[in-house]
Amino acid sequence: MSDAIAPRRPLALALAASLVTSACASAGPAPVPRIDPKLHVGEMGARTNFELRAMVASEAAPLPSSDDRGDKRKKSRKVTPALFWTGVILGSVGGAGALGFGIAGVVTERNINNSFDDSINGGAGLSKAEFDRLRNQGDTMNTLAITSAVVGLVGLALAVIVYGHDYTTCGPLAPKRRRCEEAGYGE
């Protein structure tokens, strides 16, 4: 047994010595983390060159005057309500059209099916001209229903996008619960 333990003893001593010396090297005082007063959190390290350049550029660039912002806001005040209500109207008309043309297409399909059932049960059925007319009418109704649905979706998307833009820029459509003056959109 003692022969098996003997070769391991120098390795154990070397490991213990390295652990002791590495622990002693770090026995100095721990560095105190610096606090960035702007962020109120511990600073991870020095600022990068990108951060320094961005900071200098933001301090050097003049802010747009309130007159420039006022001109843009006046244009926005006129345009965004019109775009919003256009989107709402397009969405409503598109939705109503899709519903109406869809119902008309179903009625046309039902007329074709009923005429086939009548001809199977001994009725007169449809002539070739009447069948072609109903089939073309059904195709037209399907196309109009799909087109109306697309117009409705585009209108609703326009209304949502314009309202979102107005909300972020404190426009005339959005509720006035936000702090617009702090965001640079003073009234």
Accessible surface in RSA format (square Angstrom, percent):
REM  Atomic radii and reference values for relative SASA: ProtOr
REM  Chains: A
REM  Algorithm: Lee & Richards
REM  Probe-radius: 1.40
REM  Slices: 20
REM RES _ NUM      All-atoms   Total-Side   Main-Chain    Non-polar    All polar
REM                ABS   REL    ABS   REL    ABS   REL    ABS   REL    ABS   REL
RES MET A   1   196.14 101.6 150.95  99.9  45.20 107.6 134.69 114.5  61.45  81.4
RES SER A   2    87.36  73.8  76.67 102.3  10.69  24.6  51.36 109.4  36.00  50.4
RES ASP A   3   123.87  86.8 113.18 112.6  10.69  25.3  36.65  86.3  87.22  87.0
RES ALA A   4    62.46  57.4  47.05  72.6  15.41  35.1  57.65  81.2   4.81  12.7
RES ILE A   5    92.05  52.4  91.86  68.4   0.19   0.5  92.05  66.3   0.00   0.0
RES ALA A   6    56.78  52.2  46.36  71.5  10.41  23.7  49.79  70.1   6.99  18.5
RES PRO A   7    90.66  66.1  71.94  65.6  18.72  68.1  82.40  68.0   8.25  51.3
RES ARG A   8   169.31  71.1 168.02  85.7   1.28   3.1  52.01  71.1 117.29  71.1
RES ARG A   9   146.55  61.5 141.85  72.3   4.70  11.2  49.42  67.5  97.13  58.9
RES PRO A  10    83.88  61.1  75.99  69.3   7.89  28.7  79.44  65.6   4.44  27.6
RES LEU A  11   132.93  74.0 127.51  91.2   5.42  13.6 128.22  90.0   4.72  12.7
RES ALA A  12    59.41  54.6  49.85  76.9   9.56  21.7  55.03  77.5   4.37  11.6
RES LEU A  13   118.22  65.8 114.25  81.7   3.97  10.0 114.59  80.5   3.64   9.8
RES ALA A  14    61.89  56.9  48.75  75.2  13.14  29.9  57.17  80.5   4.71  12.5
RES LEU A  15   112.07  62.4 107.84  77.2   4.22  10.6 111.57  78.4   0.49   1.3
RES ALA A  16    49.71  45.7  45.38  70.0   4.33   9.9  49.44  69.6   0.27   0.7
RES ALA A  17    56.00  51.5  47.90  73.9   8.10  18.4  55.38  78.0   0.63   1.7
RES SER A  18    58.76  49.7  50.56  67.5   8.21  18.9  47.49 101.1  11.28  15.8
RES LEU A  19   108.23  60.3 104.86  75.0   3.37   8.5 105.04  73.8   3.19   8.6
RES VAL A  20    93.39  61.5  89.55  81.1   3.83   9.2  93.36  81.1   0.02   0.1
RES THR A  21    89.81  63.9  81.53  82.7   8.28  19.7  70.19  94.3  19.61  29.7
RES SER A  22    69.37  58.6  53.60  71.5  15.77  36.3  48.62 103.5  20.75  29.1
RES ALA A  23    64.61  59.4  49.61  76.6  15.00  34.1  56.68  79.8   7.92  21.0
RES CYS A  24    86.03  65.1  68.88  76.8  17.15  40.3  29.29  74.2  56.74  61.2
RES ALA A  25    90.33  83.1  49.07  75.7  41.26  93.9  61.88  87.1  28.45  75.4
RES SER A  26    89.67  75.8  61.23  81.7  28.45  65.5  51.55 109.8  38.13  53.4
RES ALA A  27    82.52  75.9  45.35  70.0  37.18  84.6  55.84  78.6  26.68  70.7
RES GLY A  28    51.85  63.9   0.00   N/A  51.85  63.9  32.96  90.4  18.90  42.3
RES PRO A  29   137.36 100.1 107.30  97.8  30.06 109.3 119.11  98.3  18.25 113.4
RES ALA A  30    85.66  78.8  61.85  95.4  23.81  54.2  66.71  93.9  18.95  50.2
RES PRO A  31   126.69  92.3 102.29  93.2  24.40  88.7 113.43  93.6  13.26  82.4
RES VAL A  32   130.45  85.8 110.46 100.0  19.99  48.2 112.07  97.4  18.38  49.8
RES PRO A  33    98.48  71.8  80.39  73.3  18.09  65.8  91.70  75.7   6.78  42.1
RES ARG A  34   151.66  63.7 143.18  73.0   8.48  20.2  71.18  97.3  80.48  48.8
RES ILE A  35   110.97  63.1  88.39  65.9  22.58  54.4  88.72  63.9  22.25  60.4
RES ASP A  36    13.74   9.6  11.42  11.4   2.32   5.5   2.75   6.5  10.99  11.0
RES PRO A  37   101.23  73.8  90.38  82.4  10.85  39.4  94.94  78.4   6.29  39.1
RES LYS A  38   142.66  69.6 113.36  69.6  29.29  69.7  94.52  85.1  48.14  51.3
RES LEU A  39   117.06  65.2  99.73  71.3  17.33  43.6 102.80  72.2  14.25  38.3
RES HIS A  40   146.66  80.2 123.11  85.6  23.55  60.3  82.48  85.0  64.18  74.7
RES VAL A  41    85.45  56.2  79.63  72.1   5.82  14.0  85.45  74.2   0.00   0.0
RES GLY A  42    38.28  47.2   0.00   N/A  38.28  47.2  17.78  48.8  20.50  45.9
RES GLU A  43    58.82  33.8  34.56  26.1  24.26  57.8  16.97  32.8  41.84  34.2
RES MET A  44   195.41 101.2 157.03 103.9  38.37  91.4 128.65 109.4  66.75  88.4
RES GLY A  45    38.98  48.1   0.00   N/A  38.98  48.1  31.04  85.2   7.94  17.8
RES ALA A  46    89.54  82.3  60.08  92.7  29.46  67.0  63.85  89.9  25.69  68.0
RES ARG A  47    94.52  39.7  75.31  38.4  19.22  45.8  22.89  31.3  71.63  43.4
RES THR A  48    78.86  56.1  71.56  72.6   7.29  17.4  75.29 101.1   3.57   5.4
RES ASN A  49   109.58  75.6 103.64 100.2   5.94  14.3  17.21  41.4  92.37  89.3
RES PHE A  50   143.87  72.0 142.30  88.1   1.57   4.1 142.30  86.3   1.57   4.5
RES GLU A  51    82.76  47.5  77.32  58.5   5.44  12.9  27.01  52.2  55.75  45.5
RES LEU A  52    75.29  41.9  75.13  53.8   0.16   0.4  75.29  52.9   0.00   0.0
RES ARG A  53   157.50  66.1 151.34  77.1   6.16  14.7  76.94 105.2  80.56  48.8
RES ALA A  54    48.47  44.6  36.63  56.5  11.84  26.9  44.49  62.7   3.98  10.5
RES MET A  55    58.42  30.3  52.26  34.6   6.16  14.7  51.68  43.9   6.73   8.9
RES VAL A  56    93.25  61.4  92.28  83.5   0.97   2.3  92.62  80.5   0.64   1.7
RES ALA A  57    59.11  54.4  50.17  77.4   8.94  20.3  57.00  80.3   2.11   5.6
RES SER A  58    79.49  67.2  53.58  71.5  25.91  59.7  49.79 106.0  29.70  41.6
RES GLU A  59   133.28  76.5  97.51  73.8  35.78  85.2  48.20  93.2  85.09  69.5
RES ALA A  60    79.49  73.1  46.23  71.3  33.25  75.6  57.50  81.0  21.99  58.2
RES ALA A  61    59.27  54.5  47.26  72.9  12.01  27.3  52.41  73.8   6.86  18.2
RES PRO A  62   121.89  88.8  96.86  88.3  25.03  91.0 106.73  88.1  15.16  94.2
RES LEU A  63   154.32  85.9 132.93  95.1  21.40  53.8 133.18  93.5  21.14  56.9
RES PRO A  64    74.50  54.3  60.26  54.9  14.24  51.8  69.96  57.8   4.54  28.2
RES SER A  65    58.94  49.8  46.76  62.4  12.18  28.0  49.63 105.7   9.32  13.1
RES SER A  66    86.88  73.4  73.77  98.5  13.11  30.2  45.35  96.6  41.53  58.2
RES ASP A  67   107.74  75.5 101.54 101.1   6.20  14.7  30.57  72.0  77.17  77.0
RES ASP A  68    74.51  52.2  71.90  71.6   2.61   6.2  15.54  36.6  58.97  58.8
RES ARG A  69    71.54  30.0  70.94  36.2   0.59   1.4  26.18  35.8  45.36  27.5
RES GLY A  70    24.05  29.7   0.00   N/A  24.05  29.7  23.73  65.1   0.32   0.7
RES ASP A  71    80.87  56.6  78.59  78.2   2.28   5.4  21.34  50.2  59.53  59.4
RES LYS A  72   146.92  71.7 141.62  86.9   5.29  12.6  87.51  78.8  59.41  63.3
RES ARG A  73    31.59  13.3  30.18  15.4   1.41   3.4  24.93  34.1   6.66   4.0
RES LYS A  74   134.27  65.5 132.41  81.2   1.87   4.4  80.94  72.8  53.34  56.8
RES LYS A  75   144.15  70.3 142.16  87.2   1.99   4.7  88.00  79.2  56.15  59.8
RES SER A  76    27.96  23.6  22.11  29.5   5.85  13.5  24.75  52.7   3.22   4.5
RES ARG A  77    86.51  36.3  76.95  39.2   9.56  22.8  39.87  54.5  46.64  28.3
RES LYS A  78   163.97  80.0 143.76  88.2  20.21  48.1  94.12  84.7  69.85  74.4
RES VAL A  79    77.73  51.1  74.48  67.4   3.25   7.8  77.73  67.5   0.00   0.0
RES THR A  80     8.73   6.2   8.73   8.9   0.00   0.0   8.73  11.7   0.00   0.0
RES PRO A  81    34.58  25.2  34.39  31.4   0.19   0.7  34.58  28.6   0.00   0.0
RES ALA A  82    60.80  55.9  48.74  75.2  12.06  27.4  58.89  82.9   1.90   5.0
RES LEU A  83    71.97  40.1  71.72  51.3   0.25   0.6  71.97  50.5   0.00   0.0
RES PHE A  84    36.83  18.4  36.83  22.8   0.00   0.0  36.83  22.3   0.00   0.0
RES TRP A  85   139.17  55.8 139.17  67.4   0.00   0.0 123.07  65.6  16.10  26.1
RES THR A  86    63.71  45.3  60.30  61.1   3.42   8.1  39.21  52.7  24.51  37.0
RES GLY A  87     0.00   0.0   0.00   N/A   0.00   0.0   0.00   0.0   0.00   0.0
RES VAL A  88    44.37  29.2  43.76  39.6   0.61   1.5  43.79  38.0   0.59   1.6
RES ILE A  89   106.13  60.4 104.58  77.9   1.55   3.7 106.13  76.4   0.00   0.0
RES LEU A  90    64.19  35.7  64.19  45.9   0.00   0.0  64.19  45.1   0.00   0.0
RES GLY A  91     5.59   6.9   0.00   N/A   5.59   6.9   0.59   1.6   5.01  11.2
RES SER A  92    68.99  58.3  53.17  71.0  15.82  36.5  41.47  88.3  27.52  38.6
RES VAL A  93    93.69  61.7  89.18  80.7   4.52  10.9  92.27  80.2   1.42   3.9
RES GLY A  94     1.69   2.1   0.00   N/A   1.69   2.1   1.69   4.6   0.00   0.0
RES GLY A  95    39.54  48.8   0.00   N/A  39.54  48.8  33.89  93.0   5.65  12.7
RES ALA A  96    67.90  62.4  52.58  81.1  15.32  34.8  58.34  82.2   9.56  25.3
RES GLY A  97    16.87  20.8   0.00   N/A  16.87  20.8  16.34  44.8   0.53   1.2
RES ALA A  98    25.08  23.1  19.20  29.6   5.88  13.4  19.53  27.5   5.56  14.7
RES LEU A  99   121.95  67.9 115.63  82.7   6.32  15.9 121.01  85.0   0.94   2.5
RES GLY A 100    38.92  48.0   0.00   N/A  38.92  48.0  33.12  90.9   5.80  13.0
RES PHE A 101    66.71  33.4  65.85  40.8   0.86   2.2  65.85  39.9   0.86   2.5
RES GLY A 102    28.19  34.8   0.00   N/A  28.19  34.8  26.35  72.3   1.84   4.1
RES ILE A 103   100.85  57.4  98.61  73.5   2.24   5.4 100.08  72.1   0.77   2.1
RES ALA A 104    32.94  30.3  26.34  40.7   6.60  15.0  31.76  44.7   1.18   3.1
RES GLY A 105     9.60  11.8   0.00   N/A   9.60  11.8   5.00  13.7   4.60  10.3
RES VAL A 106    79.07  52.0  77.74  70.4   1.33   3.2  78.10  67.9   0.98   2.7
RES VAL A 107    74.65  49.1  74.38  67.3   0.26   0.6  74.65  64.9   0.00   0.0
RES THR A 108     3.35   2.4   3.12   3.2   0.23   0.6   0.81   1.1   2.54   3.8
RES GLU A 109   103.40  59.4 100.82  76.3   2.58   6.2  33.04  63.9  70.36  57.4
RES ARG A 110   142.65  59.9 139.74  71.2   2.91   6.9  42.91  58.6  99.73  60.4
RES ASN A 111    69.21  47.7  63.83  61.7   5.38  13.0  11.22  27.0  57.99  56.0
RES ILE A 112    26.21  14.9  26.21  19.5   0.00   0.0  26.21  18.9   0.00   0.0
RES ASN A 113    74.16  51.1  72.60  70.2   1.56   3.8  19.21  46.2  54.95  53.1
RES ASN A 114    73.93  51.0  73.15  70.7   0.79   1.9  20.25  48.7  53.68  51.9
RES SER A 115    13.23  11.2   9.63  12.9   3.60   8.3  12.14  25.8   1.09   1.5
RES PHE A 116    98.91  49.5  98.88  61.2   0.03   0.1  98.91  60.0   0.00   0.0
RES ASP A 117    74.77  52.4  73.59  73.2   1.18   2.8  19.09  44.9  55.69  55.5
RES ASP A 118    78.74  55.2  76.92  76.6   1.83   4.3  11.53  27.1  67.21  67.0
RES SER A 119    51.21  43.3  32.62  43.5  18.59  42.8  23.67  50.4  27.54  38.6
RES ILE A 120   138.18  78.6 107.72  80.3  30.46  73.4 114.05  82.1  24.14  65.5
RES ASN A 121   125.87  86.8  88.81  85.8  37.05  89.2  31.86  76.7  94.01  90.9
RES GLY A 122    70.33  86.7   0.00   N/A  70.33  86.7  36.85 101.1  33.48  75.0
RES GLY A 123    40.84  50.4   0.00   N/A  40.84  50.4  25.66  70.4  15.18  34.0
RES ALA A 124   111.32 102.4  64.60  99.7  46.72 106.3  75.99 107.0  35.33  93.6
RES GLY A 125    24.48  30.2   0.00   N/A  24.48  30.2   2.78   7.6  21.70  48.6
RES LEU A 126    52.81  29.4  19.30  13.8  33.51  84.2  20.68  14.5  32.13  86.5
RES SER A 127    58.86  49.7  45.38  60.6  13.48  31.1  51.02 108.7   7.84  11.0
RES LYS A 128   148.18  72.3 135.98  83.4  12.20  29.1 110.55  99.5  37.63  40.1
RES ALA A 129    75.69  69.6  62.39  96.3  13.29  30.2  68.98  97.1   6.71  17.8
RES GLU A 130    81.17  46.6  79.74  60.3   1.43   3.4  25.22  48.8  55.94  45.7
RES PHE A 131    54.58  27.3  54.58  33.8   0.00   0.0  54.58  33.1   0.00   0.0
RES ASP A 132    37.08  26.0  37.08  36.9   0.00   0.0  15.48  36.4  21.60  21.5
RES ARG A 133   140.66  59.1 133.65  68.1   7.00  16.7  72.70  99.4  67.96  41.2
RES LEU A 134    12.24   6.8  12.24   8.8   0.00   0.0  12.24   8.6   0.00   0.0
RES ARG A 135   113.86  47.8 111.40  56.8   2.47   5.9  40.40  55.2  73.46  44.5
RES ASN A 136    83.71  57.7  81.94  79.2   1.77   4.3  25.39  61.1  58.31  56.4
RES GLN A 137    63.99  35.8  57.26  41.8   6.73  16.0  21.87  46.5  42.12  31.9
RES GLY A 138    12.83  15.8   0.00   N/A  12.83  15.8  12.76  35.0   0.08   0.2
RES ASP A 139    81.51  57.1  78.67  78.3   2.84   6.7  27.93  65.7  53.58  53.4
RES THR A 140    70.16  49.9  65.20  66.1   4.96  11.8  45.52  61.1  24.64  37.2
RES MET A 141    34.96  18.1  34.87  23.1   0.08   0.2  34.83  29.6   0.13   0.2
RES ASN A 142    85.59  59.0  83.61  80.8   1.98   4.8  19.37  46.6  66.22  64.0
RES THR A 143    84.02  59.8  81.02  82.1   3.01   7.2  57.63  77.4  26.39  39.9
RES LEU A 144    67.22  37.4  67.04  48.0   0.18   0.5  67.04  47.1   0.18   0.5
RES ALA A 145    17.31  15.9  15.86  24.5   1.45   3.3  16.20  22.8   1.11   2.9
RES ILE A 146   116.49  66.3 113.66  84.7   2.84   6.8 116.48  83.9   0.02   0.1
RES THR A 147    70.40  50.1  66.96  67.9   3.44   8.2  53.47  71.8  16.93  25.6
RES SER A 148    15.96  13.5  12.62  16.8   3.35   7.7   4.27   9.1  11.69  16.4
RES ALA A 149    40.56  37.3  36.54  56.4   4.01   9.1  39.51  55.6   1.04   2.8
RES VAL A 150    81.62  53.7  81.13  73.5   0.49   1.2  81.61  70.9   0.01   0.0
RES VAL A 151    55.59  36.6  53.66  48.6   1.94   4.7  55.50  48.2   0.09   0.2
RES GLY A 152     4.40   5.4   0.00   N/A   4.40   5.4   4.40  12.1   0.00   0.0
RES LEU A 153   123.45  68.8 119.20  85.3   4.25  10.7 119.50  83.9   3.96  10.6
RES VAL A 154    88.91  58.5  85.31  77.2   3.59   8.7  88.05  76.5   0.86   2.3
RES GLY A 155     0.00   0.0   0.00   N/A   0.00   0.0   0.00   0.0   0.00   0.0
RES LEU A 156    92.45  51.5  92.07  65.9   0.39   1.0  92.29  64.8   0.16   0.4
RES ALA A 157    49.73  45.7  41.52  64.1   8.22  18.7  48.91  68.9   0.83   2.2
RES LEU A 158    51.61  28.7  48.29  34.5   3.33   8.4  51.00  35.8   0.61   1.7
RES ALA A 159     6.63   6.1   6.47  10.0   0.16   0.4   6.62   9.3   0.01   0.0
RES VAL A 160   106.99  70.4 101.41  91.8   5.57  13.4 104.26  90.6   2.73   7.4
RES ILE A 161   120.38  68.5 113.09  84.3   7.29  17.6 118.41  85.3   1.97   5.3
RES VAL A 162    10.62   7.0   9.34   8.5   1.28   3.1  10.62   9.2   0.00   0.0
RES TYR A 163    80.81  37.7  80.81  46.0   0.00   0.0  62.33  46.8  18.48  22.8
RES GLY A 164    31.81  39.2   0.00   N/A  31.81  39.2  31.39  86.2   0.41   0.9
RES HIS A 165    89.73  49.0  82.56  57.4   7.17  18.3  55.33  57.0  34.40  40.0
RES ASP A 166     0.00   0.0   0.00   0.0   0.00   0.0   0.00   0.0   0.00   0.0
RES TYR A 167    90.64  42.3  90.58  51.5   0.06   0.2  56.00  42.1  34.64  42.7
RES THR A 168    80.01  56.9  74.13  75.2   5.88  14.0  65.78  88.4  14.23  21.5
RES THR A 169    30.00  21.3  27.61  28.0   2.39   5.7  26.47  35.6   3.53   5.3
RES CYS A 170     3.31   2.5   0.43   0.5   2.88   6.8   2.88   7.3   0.43   0.5
RES GLY A 171     4.16   5.1   0.00   N/A   4.16   5.1   4.16  11.4   0.00   0.0
RES PRO A 172    49.00  35.7  21.78  19.9  27.22  99.0  24.28  20.0  24.72 153.6
RES LEU A 173    42.51  23.7  19.73  14.1  22.78  57.3  22.59  15.9  19.92  53.6
RES ALA A 174     5.48   5.0   1.19   1.8   4.29   9.8   1.19   1.7   4.29  11.4
RES PRO A 175    47.66  34.7  31.96  29.1  15.70  57.1  43.93  36.3   3.73  23.2
RES LYS A 176   115.06  56.1  86.66  53.2  28.40  67.6  88.00  79.2  27.05  28.8
RES ARG A 177   207.36  87.1 173.64  88.5  33.71  80.3  78.26 107.0 129.09  78.2
RES ARG A 178    78.17  32.8  59.59  30.4  18.58  44.2  18.99  26.0  59.17  35.9
RES ARG A 179   174.52  73.3 161.61  82.4  12.90  30.7  46.62  63.7 127.90  77.5
RES CYS A 180     7.94   6.0   7.45   8.3   0.50   1.2   2.65   6.7   5.29   5.7
RES GLU A 181   116.90  67.1  98.59  74.6  18.31  43.6  54.95 106.3  61.95  50.6
RES GLU A 182   135.09  77.6  95.81  72.5  39.29  93.5  53.05 102.6  82.04  67.0
RES ALA A 183    54.75  50.3  21.30  32.9  33.45  76.1  33.81  47.6  20.93  55.4
RES GLY A 184    25.59  31.6   0.00   N/A  25.59  31.6  24.19  66.4   1.40   3.1
RES TYR A 185    65.59  30.6  65.26  37.1   0.32   0.8  28.68  21.6  36.91  45.5
RES GLY A 186    38.60  47.6   0.00   N/A  38.60  47.6  18.81  51.6  19.79  44.3
RES GLU A 187   129.94  74.6  61.87  46.8  68.07 162.1  69.83 135.1  60.11  49.1
END  Absolute sums over single chains surface
CHAIN  1 A    14414.8      12130.9       2283.9       9927.7       4487.2
END  Absolute sums over all chains
TOTAL         14414.8      12130.9       2283.9       9927.7       4487.2
